[in-house]
């Protein structure tokens, strides 16, 4: 197996921003409840500064995020991963506005506002973003620190 040389910061930033804008699904890891740690795939909308997700209010993920807004997201395959540590804020559908709700539904092909089960929307603001492909990219994998892009 031939391993590509490690990417520089600018290339990694460009690749990571492209993935955030183009992917539709990610893994959401939460904790903070008697139910313990929970991992689930969800669809999202990235607006350039925050992720918008929606999940049933009564789900383990929904309850965890309502109790403790700390969250870890993961995008991409194991050998081209982006890991995001962030803070989730519960947002009412009325506060989001119809444009954001429609954008999430259009992007993901799923509109939770049409369901009888109450869904909660969350804005997740990244605090740290890491990206790497192989072990040779572990050095320099932090691309965002304290909510600010490096470079």
C-alpha positions as CSV (number, residue, x, y, z in Angstrom):
1,X,0.0,0.0,0.0
2,X,1.4,3.4,-1.0
3,X,0.7,6.2,1.5
4,X,0.5,9.7,0.2
5,X,2.7,12.3,1.8
6,X,1.0,14.4,4.6
7,X,-1.0,17.4,3.5
8,X,0.0,20.8,4.6
9,X,-2.3,23.0,6.6
10,X,-3.9,24.9,3.7
11,X,-4.7,21.7,1.8
12,X,-6.1,20.1,4.9
13,X,-8.2,23.1,5.7
14,X,-9.5,23.2,2.1
15,X,-10.3,19.4,2.1
16,X,-12.0,19.6,5.5
17,X,-14.2,22.6,4.6
18,X,-15.2,20.8,1.4
19,X,-16.2,17.7,3.4
20,X,-18.2,19.7,5.9
21,X,-20.1,21.4,3.0
22,X,-20.6,18.3,0.8
23,X,-21.3,15.4,3.2
24,X,-24.9,14.9,4.4
25,X,-24.5,12.4,7.3
26,X,-22.2,12.2,10.3
27,X,-21.8,10.3,13.6
28,X,-23.0,12.1,16.7
29,X,-21.6,11.0,20.1
30,X,-23.2,12.2,23.3
31,X,-23.2,11.5,27.0
32,X,-24.5,13.2,30.1
33,X,-27.4,11.0,31.2
34,X,-28.2,7.8,33.1
35,X,-28.4,6.3,29.6
36,X,-24.7,6.8,29.3
37,X,-22.7,7.4,26.1
38,X,-24.6,7.1,22.9
39,X,-23.5,7.1,19.2
40,X,-25.9,7.6,16.3
41,X,-25.7,8.6,12.6
42,X,-27.7,11.8,11.7
43,X,-28.0,14.1,8.8
44,X,-26.9,17.7,9.1
45,X,-26.7,21.1,7.4
46,X,-23.5,23.0,7.7
47,X,-23.8,26.8,7.3
48,X,-20.1,27.6,7.5
49,X,-20.1,28.2,11.2
50,X,-22.4,25.6,12.8
51,X,-24.1,22.2,12.2
52,X,-27.9,22.0,12.3
53,X,-29.2,18.6,13.3
54,X,-32.6,17.3,14.5
55,X,-33.5,14.2,16.5
56,X,-36.5,13.2,18.6
57,X,-36.6,15.1,21.9
58,X,-37.1,11.8,23.8
59,X,-34.3,9.9,22.1
60,X,-31.1,9.1,24.0
61,X,-29.3,11.6,21.9
62,X,-31.9,14.3,22.3
63,X,-32.0,13.8,26.1
64,X,-28.2,13.8,26.3
65,X,-27.9,17.0,24.4
66,X,-30.6,18.7,26.4
67,X,-28.8,17.7,29.7
68,X,-25.2,18.3,28.5
69,X,-24.5,20.1,25.3
70,X,-21.0,18.6,24.8
71,X,-20.9,16.6,21.6
72,X,-18.4,14.9,19.3
73,X,-19.1,14.5,15.6
74,X,-17.2,12.4,13.1
75,X,-17.4,12.6,9.3
76,X,-15.7,10.5,6.6
77,X,-14.1,7.1,6.5
78,X,-11.5,5.9,8.9
79,X,-8.6,6.8,6.6
80,X,-9.9,10.3,5.9
81,X,-11.6,11.4,9.1
82,X,-12.8,14.7,10.4
83,X,-13.5,14.8,14.2
84,X,-15.4,17.8,15.7
85,X,-15.7,18.6,19.3
86,X,-18.5,21.1,19.9
87,X,-21.3,22.5,22.0
88,X,-24.9,21.9,21.1
89,X,-27.7,24.4,21.7
90,X,-31.3,23.4,21.6
91,X,-33.2,25.7,19.1
92,X,-37.0,25.9,18.7
93,X,-38.3,25.5,15.2
94,X,-39.9,29.0,15.4
95,X,-36.5,30.5,16.3
96,X,-34.8,28.7,13.4
97,X,-37.2,30.1,10.8
98,X,-38.8,28.4,7.9
99,X,-35.7,28.9,5.6
100,X,-33.4,27.0,7.9
101,X,-35.9,24.2,8.4
102,X,-36.5,23.9,4.6
103,X,-32.8,24.0,3.9
104,X,-32.1,21.1,6.3
105,X,-35.1,19.1,4.8
106,X,-33.9,19.8,1.2
107,X,-30.3,18.9,1.9
108,X,-31.0,15.7,3.8
109,X,-34.3,14.5,2.2
110,X,-35.9,14.3,5.6
111,X,-38.3,16.8,7.2
112,X,-38.9,16.1,10.8
113,X,-41.4,19.0,11.1
114,X,-43.9,16.8,9.2
115,X,-43.9,14.1,11.8
116,X,-46.2,13.7,14.8
117,X,-43.2,12.8,17.1
118,X,-41.7,16.0,18.5
119,X,-38.2,16.6,17.1
120,X,-35.7,18.9,18.6
121,X,-33.3,21.0,16.5
122,X,-29.8,21.6,17.7
123,X,-27.1,24.0,16.5
124,X,-23.7,22.6,17.1
125,X,-20.9,25.1,17.2
126,X,-17.4,23.5,16.7
127,X,-14.8,24.2,19.4
128,X,-12.1,21.9,17.9
129,X,-11.8,20.3,14.5
130,X,-9.2,17.6,13.7
131,X,-8.6,15.9,10.3
132,X,-6.1,13.2,9.2
133,X,-5.8,10.4,6.7
134,X,-3.0,8.3,7.8
135,X,-0.6,8.1,10.8
136,X,1.7,10.5,8.9
137,X,-0.9,13.2,9.3
138,X,-1.4,12.9,13.1
139,X,1.0,15.8,13.6
140,X,-0.8,18.9,12.5
141,X,-4.3,17.3,12.7
142,X,-5.8,20.2,14.7
143,X,-7.4,22.6,12.3
144,X,-9.6,24.6,14.7
145,X,-8.9,25.4,18.3
146,X,-11.2,27.3,20.7
147,X,-13.7,27.8,17.9
148,X,-11.1,29.5,15.6
149,X,-9.7,28.1,12.4
150,X,-5.9,27.9,12.3
151,X,-3.8,29.3,9.5
